[in-house]
Amino acid sequence: MTLERYIRLFAGLFILLSLLLARFHSPNWLWFTVFVGFNLFQSSLTCFCPLEIILQKLGVGGTPPSSRS
């Protein structure tokens, strides 16, 4: 999987998780949803994504494997 797909996976997972927590635990978890949404927005404008830096340091999402002929 590419780094971009991992970032989309984490963002979607965090949004769904925070919505579930807001529904069943406390509405204050919606602030986490706002944080994720704002981070996605600023990342699209600045090309700076903290999760991307973390995943790169962990060695996740390098170049996709070449297709075999």
N, C-alpha and C positions, 0 to 999 in steps of 0.2 A: 504494500500500500504506500502511496506517496504521502509526503509530509502534509500537503494540503488536505488530503482526505482524512488524515488523523485529526487535524485541527477541526474540520467540520464535524467529525464524529464526537470529539470531546465537547464542542460547543452545543451540539444537539442534545447530547447526554446530560450536560449540566443544566440546560434549560428545562428539559423534561423532569429531571430530578428536583429542581427547585420548585417547579409547578406542583409536583406531587407533595413536596414538603409544605408548601404554602397551603395546599388544600387540607392536608391531614394533620399538620402540626401547628404552624403559625403563619399568618399572612406576611409577616416580616421577611420570609424567604423570598418574596417577590423582589426584594432589593438585590438579591443575588442574580435573578433573571435580568434586572436592569443593568447590573454590572457586566454580565456576559454580552448583552446586546450592545452596550456602549463600547466594550472592548472590540467587538466585531466591527462596529462602525469606524472607530478610530484606526483600526488596523487597515481598513480599506482605503483610508485617506493617507496614512503615514507609512504604510508597509512595515510597521513595527508590531510584532506579536510576541508577547512574553512566552506563550505556550510553544511557539516555534523555536525559540531559543532553548527552552528546557528540553524539548524533544530532540533537537540537534545534539545537545550535550549528552543525552542518553543514547545517541546513535540510532535513533528511530527514524524511519522514513527516508532512507537514502535514495539513491537513484533506483528506479524500477528495474527489475531483472530484464535482461534482453530476451526477446522472443527467440525461441529455438526453431530452426528451420527443419 
